[in-house]
Amino acid sequence: MSLNRRDALRVLSQGAAGTATLAACGTAQASAKNRPIAPDRDAVGMLYDATICTGCKACVSACTSANGLVPDTVLSNGLWQMPQDLNAQTKNIIKLARGEDTAETSYVKRQCMHCLEPACVSGCPFGALMKRGTDGVVTWDADRCIGCRYCEVACPFEVPKFEWANFNPRIVKCELCSHRLADGGQPACTEVCPTHAVIFGTRSDLLAEAKARIERSPGRYFEDRVYGEKDGGGTQVLYLSGLPFANLGLPTLGEESVAAYGSKVHSVVYKWLALPLTLYVFLTAIIKRRFDSHEDHAQNKAKQTGLPSQL
Amino acid sequence: MLPWQRGVHVYDVPFFSLPFLIFLALTLIGLGLSVLRAFGGLGFTGMSDAYAWGIWKTFNVMTLTALGSGGFAIGIAAWIFKWERLHLVMRTALLTSFVFYFAGLLALTVDVGRPWNMWHLLFPSHWNPESSLLEVAVCMPLYAMIFLAYENLPPLWERLYVHASDGIRRAMRSVFPVLKWLYPFFVAGAYVLPAMHQSSLGALLLLSGDKLHPLWQSQMLPLLYVIQAGVAGTACVMVTLMAGCLVWRRRLDLTTLGDLGKLMGYISLLFLALRWGDIIARGQLGAAFTSDGFSVLFHVENLSVLVPTLFMLQPKQRRRPRVLFLSAVTAMLGAMMYRFIPTTIAFVPGELKFYFPSALEVLMSAGYVSLTIVLYTAAVKLFAIVPASLEEWYEAVAWARENFRTIRVDSHGKATRD
């Protein structure tokens, strides 16, 4: 298997913790199995260039019909689709963002980022949210979800939404039109985008394209960088923007994924349940001894007082 | 003053007292609403996609299972560190633990949106071993329903034996050695499992990342959570014991209660040292001394643990019932705050939203809290749980002789049936 940068980092940090290199490689493989990280060449995603987007929202309605969602018409008195934000009826949205001090505005498309190391997948107790090994798409499985909503607490982008009023509630989020990908197609939003502001491809191709655009037009893009290359451990949906990413509502994240931060201790403590089991055996040995002497003492006291002993 | 010697039933009070009936009514309302909720989703709650966890999880589970950690913390002190006197309050500790966990598990079941998929719990091959929530979901029911339930067996067993027919008694006598032999194995498990899931409750918050205020977000959360569970559990047992003595006019044993106070003080000291050490190590000391609400909250939370600790570490103060009670209540509230704040007030999602539980949500939550009170007060009236002096034991024996004609009780309290 190919190790990517994050795995390598994890191996290094565990090596530093005193683990033998061999064991560390095993650990990296084990955690890669728990949280399959699609290698760069297979991972697919999208590149959204906010400087090209005209805000036509063709992608929003295409997403709605491709995914069989009921359009959110609350704000328009039931007349047309007008979602305020991502919600249980909206997997993809175009919003208008404004700069901090300028009157400059920019459109921003929001949907699942398909993180390389998704927090939702890391926290999901029964693997309802899975990162697909083949292309790294984060999918949701209705038969495994217990509706705990930990994914909503965990997601740094606040993408997964829950059908609160439904008695059979589902987690709603972009699954990169995986049903269309299965037929050899592409996501509905990238297909309909008239200006190619959002395009579909492998992550490595998209990253190269984004970097080429930055090179071609220096100063056009904020910080001359691609959001999602490293942010939050890297995402499969990448962003280019003229305005600061924070203004578009994209959170400022470090290079370490939340999932890596959250499972650092857990993965060591619960590895093969070795630590809890050792502790159990150790405690049983102590308590067995204590229990016997305690019982002897109690029996003696019971004989003295004539009262039955109480445990 | 006579120290506590053994557990004695609460016997000279009506089973259905007025407060009991009020709590019972609240419980029934809560449970009734829980049944209705199964047909209607969670739309009636104040929860939203930004605040996906409401008070059922943050209060009834996160906060109240910490209060239910008395059996865990005091048990470790009694069994492992040979603090013999604390065995006297173990029955109370184990019972409070059980009722809090029972109600917490109920709240979790109601909170879960797709409970019909819970069967995956039974198949380890379906587990995501990386998930702290999985750890909680597996470990908590396992602890409460098997290990903690087993630890709670002796009082039940005693009562059963008194009322059983001779045949059943013979059977019980033959099974007893096996149950007794197994007891230490369950006790040991009852310390490993809470250590696991109480720390995992803290680990849950790690994934919330930057949404949690830096004064609380830390890799130390799991360790801090399990230690704070010890503070909360011990304080809760002290409060329960003293409130019980007050309500049922039992004598206080200040030596034993003082021991509990000392234990609480030690655990609190460890907690505070780690909490402040962590804040300093992460370079967040500045955040603790700003003028915003979070730093105020932080100090209120810390002081409510620190002040009682300072009192509980002085032997002279531990002899004063008033100080003992107020210290236990304050430390308990401080510990509850540490559990409640990170999942609610200090949890700030990017989307500007506000969470306040809906009336029905509060009513259901109150129902689960009432359930713990109802179960506890019913159990102490049925079983020999609340510790009392020998004198009170003999009074209880005399009372039983008077009132239960079918049960013969000899002068030592050994009961036989006609």
HADDOCK unambig.tbl for C-alpha pairs under 7 A between the chains (distance, minus, plus):
assign (segid A and resid 34 and name CA) (segid B and resid 130 and name CA) 6.93 0.50 0.50
assign (segid A and resid 119 and name CA) (segid B and resid 207 and name CA) 6.47 0.50 0.50
assign (segid A and resid 122 and name CA) (segid B and resid 130 and name CA) 6.04 0.50 0.50
assign (segid A and resid 122 and name CA) (segid B and resid 131 and name CA) 5.80 0.50 0.50
assign (segid A and resid 123 and name CA) (segid B and resid 131 and name CA) 4.47 0.50 0.50
assign (segid A and resid 123 and name CA) (segid B and resid 132 and name CA) 6.61 0.50 0.50
assign (segid A and resid 123 and name CA) (segid B and resid 133 and name CA) 6.61 0.50 0.50
assign (segid A and resid 124 and name CA) (segid B and resid 128 and name CA) 6.99 0.50 0.50
assign (segid A and resid 124 and name CA) (segid B and resid 131 and name CA) 6.14 0.50 0.50
assign (segid A and resid 125 and name CA) (segid B and resid 127 and name CA) 6.31 0.50 0.50
assign (segid A and resid 125 and name CA) (segid B and resid 128 and name CA) 5.34 0.50 0.50
assign (segid A and resid 125 and name CA) (segid B and resid 131 and name CA) 5.45 0.50 0.50
assign (segid A and resid 125 and name CA) (segid B and resid 133 and name CA) 5.80 0.50 0.50
assign (segid A and resid 125 and name CA) (segid B and resid 134 and name CA) 4.41 0.50 0.50
assign (segid A and resid 126 and name CA) (segid B and resid 120 and name CA) 6.89 0.50 0.50
assign (segid A and resid 126 and name CA) (segid B and resid 126 and name CA) 5.80 0.50 0.50
assign (segid A and resid 126 and name CA) (segid B and resid 127 and name CA) 4.89 0.50 0.50
assign (segid A and resid 126 and name CA) (segid B and resid 128 and name CA) 5.34 0.50 0.50
assign (segid A and resid 127 and name CA) (segid B and resid 127 and name CA) 6.93 0.50 0.50
assign (segid A and resid 127 and name CA) (segid B and resid 128 and name CA) 5.70 0.50 0.50
assign (segid A and resid 143 and name CA) (segid B and resid 117 and name CA) 6.60 0.50 0.50
assign (segid A and resid 144 and name CA) (segid B and resid 117 and name CA) 6.12 0.50 0.50
assign (segid A and resid 145 and name CA) (segid B and resid 114 and name CA) 6.76 0.50 0.50
assign (segid A and resid 145 and name CA) (segid B and resid 117 and name CA) 6.52 0.50 0.50
assign (segid A and resid 146 and name CA) (segid B and resid 112 and name CA) 6.28 0.50 0.50
assign (segid A and resid 146 and name CA) (segid B and resid 113 and name CA) 6.15 0.50 0.50
assign (segid A and resid 146 and name CA) (segid B and resid 114 and name CA) 4.40 0.50 0.50
assign (segid A and resid 146 and name CA) (segid B and resid 115 and name CA) 5.62 0.50 0.50
assign (segid A and resid 146 and name CA) (segid B and resid 117 and name CA) 5.31 0.50 0.50
assign (segid A and resid 146 and name CA) (segid B and resid 118 and name CA) 6.12 0.50 0.50
assign (segid A and resid 147 and name CA) (segid B and resid 112 and name CA) 5.26 0.50 0.50
assign (segid A and resid 147 and name CA) (segid B and resid 113 and name CA) 4.06 0.50 0.50
assign (segid A and resid 147 and name CA) (segid B and resid 114 and name CA) 4.82 0.50 0.50
assign (segid A and resid 148 and name CA) (segid B and resid 112 and name CA) 5.03 0.50 0.50
assign (segid A and resid 148 and name CA) (segid B and resid 113 and name CA) 6.26 0.50 0.50
assign (segid A and resid 149 and name CA) (segid B and resid 52 and name CA) 6.12 0.50 0.50
assign (segid A and resid 152 and name CA) (segid B and resid 49 and name CA) 6.54 0.50 0.50
assign (segid A and resid 152 and name CA) (segid B and resid 52 and name CA) 6.30 0.50 0.50
assign (segid A and resid 153 and name CA) (segid B and resid 52 and name CA) 6.39 0.50 0.50
assign (segid A and resid 153 and name CA) (segid B and resid 208 and name CA) 5.80 0.50 0.50
assign (segid A and resid 154 and name CA) (segid B and resid 207 and name CA) 4.96 0.50 0.50
assign (segid A and resid 154 and name CA) (segid B and resid 208 and name CA) 4.61 0.50 0.50
assign (segid A and resid 161 and name CA) (segid B and resid 49 and name CA) 5.76 0.50 0.50
assign (segid A and resid 162 and name CA) (segid B and resid 49 and name CA) 6.48 0.50 0.50
assign (segid A and resid 164 and name CA) (segid B and resid 41 and name CA) 6.21 0.50 0.50
assign (segid A and resid 164 and name CA) (segid B and resid 42 and name CA) 5.05 0.50 0.50
assign (segid A and resid 164 and name CA) (segid B and resid 43 and name CA) 4.73 0.50 0.50
assign (segid A and resid 165 and name CA) (segid B and resid 40 and name CA) 6.91 0.50 0.50
assign (segid A and resid 165 and name CA) (segid B and resid 41 and name CA) 4.98 0.50 0.50
assign (segid A and resid 165 and name CA) (segid B and resid 42 and name CA) 5.49 0.50 0.50
assign (segid A and resid 165 and name CA) (segid B and resid 43 and name CA) 3.92 0.50 0.50
assign (segid A and resid 166 and name CA) (segid B and resid 40 and name CA) 6.79 0.50 0.50
assign (segid A and resid 166 and name CA) (segid B and resid 41 and name CA) 4.95 0.50 0.50
assign (segid A and resid 167 and name CA) (segid B and resid 39 and name CA) 5.94 0.50 0.50
assign (segid A and resid 167 and name CA) (segid B and resid 40 and name CA) 5.03 0.50 0.50
assign (segid A and resid 167 and name CA) (segid B and resid 41 and name CA) 3.91 0.50 0.50
assign (segid A and resid 168 and name CA) (segid B and resid 114 and name CA) 6.67 0.50 0.50
assign (segid A and resid 169 and name CA) (segid B and resid 113 and name CA) 6.40 0.50 0.50
assign (segid A and resid 169 and name CA) (segid B and resid 114 and name CA) 6.90 0.50 0.50
assign (segid A and resid 258 and name CA) (segid B and resid 207 and name CA) 5.71 0.50 0.50
assign (segid A and resid 258 and name CA) (segid B and resid 209 and name CA) 5.98 0.50 0.50
assign (segid A and resid 259 and name CA) (segid B and resid 207 and name CA) 6.34 0.50 0.50
assign (segid A and resid 262 and name CA) (segid B and resid 206 and name CA) 4.79 0.50 0.50
assign (segid A and resid 262 and name CA) (segid B and resid 207 and name CA) 5.08 0.50 0.50
assign (segid A and resid 263 and name CA) (segid B and resid 130 and name CA) 6.65 0.50 0.50
assign (segid A and resid 267 and name CA) (segid B and resid 130 and name CA) 6.58 0.50 0.50
assign (segid A and resid 276 and name CA) (segid B and resid 192 and name CA) 6.60 0.50 0.50
assign (segid A and resid 279 and name CA) (segid B and resid 192 and name CA) 6.93 0.50 0.50
assign (segid A and resid 280 and name CA) (segid B and resid 188 and name CA) 6.18 0.50 0.50
assign (segid A and resid 280 and name CA) (segid B and resid 189 and name CA) 6.35 0.50 0.50
assign (segid A and resid 280 and name CA) (segid B and resid 192 and name CA) 6.15 0.50 0.50
assign (segid A and resid 283 and name CA) (segid B and resid 188 and name CA) 5.44 0.50 0.50
assign (segid A and resid 284 and name CA) (segid B and resid 184 and name CA) 6.40 0.50 0.50
assign (segid A and resid 284 and name CA) (segid B and resid 185 and name CA) 5.74 0.50 0.50
assign (segid A and resid 284 and name CA) (segid B and resid 188 and name CA) 5.12 0.50 0.50
assign (segid A and resid 286 and name CA) (segid B and resid 80 and name CA) 6.87 0.50 0.50
assign (segid A and resid 287 and name CA) (segid B and resid 79 and name CA) 6.29 0.50 0.50
assign (segid A and resid 287 and name CA) (segid B and resid 80 and name CA) 6.42 0.50 0.50
assign (segid A and resid 287 and name CA) (segid B and resid 184 and name CA) 5.82 0.50 0.50
assign (segid A and resid 287 and name CA) (segid B and resid 188 and name CA) 6.72 0.50 0.50
assign (segid A and resid 288 and name CA) (segid B and resid 184 and name CA) 5.38 0.50 0.50
assign (segid A and resid 290 and name CA) (segid B and resid 79 and name CA) 6.44 0.50 0.50
assign (segid A and resid 291 and name CA) (segid B and resid 184 and name CA) 6.64 0.50 0.50
assign (segid A and resid 306 and name CA) (segid B and resid 412 and name CA) 6.22 0.50 0.50
assign (segid A and resid 307 and name CA) (segid B and resid 412 and name CA) 5.71 0.50 0.50
assign (segid A and resid 307 and name CA) (segid B and resid 413 and name CA) 6.73 0.50 0.50
assign (segid A and resid 311 and name CA) (segid B and resid 154 and name CA) 6.38 0.50 0.50
